[in-house]
Amino acid sequence: MPWLRAAAVLALAFAPTLATAAHATTHHRFRHTAHKAASPRLAHHARHHRVADLRQHRRTRAASVAAAIVENAKHGASDVILAAERYRGTNPTGRAHDWCAEFANLVLKQTGHRGSGSALARSFASYGKPAPGPVPGAIVVFPHHVGFVIRAEGGGRIRVVSGNHGHRVGDGVYSTRRAIAYRYPF
């Protein structure tokens, strides 16, 4: 399983980068707590706890992101992205409207996975296994669209490769707030 070892190495290399969004939220919360402290001594004490808690939070977040990437590698996520990218700029389904789910099913079938069996994007909301969030290769489901996560862009945004993106296969940046599910393929 050299590919699994390679996925683990990549996961550990990228985990600190992916954990920065969580750091920003935690940093703000702890800074706010230290600011509310009544005395300078309490503020100093709160700052020391903030730094220790922040370091622990970063380690925990990096480990969970690394584990998610390794888990995703087990599900053939990189194969799915590569297969989807091969169709960039084309429409392999031949349909004129609403073909993102058909494209996702086509890519999954080509990579040895079962599809959802439906032309509806929402059919992927209960498909496969739950993914912990927008990890590379996970299937992301929006109310009327479905695609494969390429990477997190930061600021609550993700880059997704999908069908019917401007009437062809392409990638775009989407808000994570719009996502209704993240799933691993069967």
Secondary structure, 3 states (H helix, E strand, C coil): CHHHHHHHHHHHHHHHHHCHHHHHHHHHHHHHHHHHCCCHHHHHHHHHHHHHHHHHHHHHHHHHHHHHHHHHHHCCHHHHHHHHHCCECCCCCCCCCCCHHHHHHHHHHHCCCCCCCCCCHHHHHHCCEECCCCCCCCEEEECCEEEEEEEEEECCEEEEEECCCCCCEEEEEEEHHHCCEEEECC
